Amino acid sequence: MKTQLTKLTLITLAATLIMATSAGAVVLLDQSDYDGGAPGFLNAVAGGPPWGGTMYSYNDVTVDGTGWVITEISTYYNGTGFFESVTDGYLNIAPKTGDLPTEDPDNDMPVALTLTLVAPDTYKVTASGLNIELAVGDYWIGLTPIASGLYDGIHMASSTLIGAATPSFDAYGAPAPMWSNWNPGVDAAMLIMGLDDVVATDDVTLDGVKSLYR
């Protein structure tokens, strides 16, 4: 039986997280070995042509054990100093059924972002306090900043390939919006923190997760 996450479920989950605080969050996915000099991925909501563009880039993840609770997601960017104006973005989670996603990004999960300068012109962009419960399975996950007017200066850094290569969705692609692999030999740099082996009952629907952000 599938059930949607509700506010009561979230309260129960929060209590579980408090009890687990002593153990602390663990690394669920570590692709933080970013390469600042290699070609990366466009990943920003920044209007449309001719002066802007909107591109989403996802990483594939495999949730193992009995499930995850994601508390924090970080991505890494080669950008300019103007990137410091970014404060918000969108989190997308979709089931993985092949080498490319089958669903368009829907922006139903807005998140606040914090930025940390980790090297010259390289930023760690973090969405924290997420408390997203995922059942065992394969997913696409994307964290895309809202960066009006900064599209050309934001490149998600590349990382070592794990699983399928990072795909990108061009919202203004021709002849139509589409998914494609710009850099088929690498992934985007991403770090996911949280709790593992925590989902021991019913599967959690992605619509239930998204409903908490609306």
N, C-alpha and C positions, 0 to 999 in steps of 0.2 A: 504494500500500500504506500502510495506517495502522499506526502503532506507538505503544505506550504509553511514556511516560517511565519510565525505570528509575533506580536509584541510580547505575549506571554512566553513564547519560546525564547525570545531574545533575553527576557529577564532571567529565565532559568539558565540560559547560556552564560549570561553575565555572572551569575552566582558561581557557575562552574569555573569561569575564568578567574574569579577572585580566589577560589580554593587552589587553583593551579599556579597562582602568582609566585609562590615560593620556588617553583621549578623554573619559571621564566619562559619566555618564548624561545622556540628553537628555529633553526633554519630549515625551511621546507623546500625551497628552491634556491640554489646559489649559482647564478650566472653573472656575478658581480665583477668578473675578471675583464673589465671593459678595455677595449683597444682604442685609445683616443686618436690614433693616426690612421685607422682603417676606415673604409667607407661604412657608413651607418644606415639609419633608416629615418625617413621623414615621419614625424609623429606629432601632429599638432592640429587643433581646431583653430583655424586662422582665416576664416572667410573663404572667398573663392577668387578665381581668376578675374581680371588680370593682375591684381595686386596682392592676392593672398592664395591660400590653398588649404585644404583639409585632408589629412592623411592619418589613418589609424594603423598601428603595427602591433601584432599580438605575439606572445610566446605560448608554446604548448607546454602543459604541465600534466603530470600523472599523479593523481592523489592516491596514495597507497595506505596500507594499514587498515584501520577502520574508518578513516576520514580525517579531514583537517578542519581547523578553525583558523582562518587567515586574519591576522591582526594588523599586518603592515606590509605594504608593497612599495619597493623602491625601484626606480629606473635611472639610467645614467645618460647624460646628454653632453654632446659637444656643441656648445652654443656661444653666444656673445654675452657681454655684460647686461644687455637689455633683457636677457632671460630672467633677471631678478624680479621683473614685474609680474611674473606668473604666480598666481595664488590658488587657482582652481583648475579642475579637469574632470574627466569622465573615466569611470572604471567600467570595462566591459568583460563579461564572463559568458562563454558559450560552450556547448558541448563540442568535443572534437570527434569528427567522424571520418576525416581524411586529411590529406596534406594541406588543404586550404579550408578556411571556414566557409560555411554555407549561409550564414546569416549576416546581414548588414549591421554595422554598429548602430545602437539605438539610443544611447545617451540617457538611459533611465536611471543611471547610478552616478549622480554628481558627487564629487569628493573635494575636500580642501587639500591643498598641496603645500608642503614645506620644502625649501630648497637649501642645500648645503654645498658650498664650493669645495670640491675635493681635489682639484688640480686647476691650473690656469685654464679658464674657459671650459671647464668640465664640472657639471652639476649633478648632484644626487637629488632626485625629485621623489618625495615620499608622501604616500597617503597612509595615515595611521589611524588607530582606533576603529578598525573596520569590523571585526567580529563576524566574519563571513564563514558560514558553515558549509563545507562541501563534502558530499558523499564520495566514496571510492569511484574513480573513473578518470577519463581523459578530458581535458578542458583546454580552451583557448582563453588567455587572460591578457588584457591590454589596459594600460594606464596612459591616457592621452591628455596633455595639458591644453588649456584654453589660452591661446597666445596670439590674439589678434594683431596682425601686422608684423609678426616675428617669424613667419613660416620658414623663410629661407635661412634663418639663423639657428634653427633648432634641428639637430640631427641626433637621434637616439643612437648611442654608441653601440658598437658590435661586441659580441662575446663568442666564446667557444660554442659550437653547435652541439645541442642535446636534443635528440628526437627530430621532429620536423623543423625545417628552417622557418624563421620568422616571416610570415606573410604580411603584406600591407594592402590596405583598402584605400583607393583614391576616390574620394567622394565626388570629384569632378572629372573622372577619367573619361576618355573618349574611346569608343563611341558611347560608353555607358559606365557608370560606377562599377568597379570590379576589384576582386582580390588578385594579387600576383606576388611572385617572389622576386624582389629586386636584388637581393644578395643571397642566392640559394645555398651558399656554403657556410653561412654564419647565422647566429641568433642575435637578437637584441639583448643588451645587458639589463638584467633584472634580478632582484633579490626579494624573496617572499619569506616573511617571518610569521610564526604563529604557534599553534598547538597541534600535535598529531595524535592519531589513535584516540579520537574523541567522539566520533559519530558511530554509535553502536546499534542504532535502531533503523528507522525508515529512511529512504532516500530523501534528499532535500531538492525541491524543484528550483530551477534558476529563476522562474517567475516569482517564487516566494522570496528569494534573496533580493531581487530587484524592487519588490513592493516596499521594502523597508526604506528605500531611498526616495520614494515618490512624495 
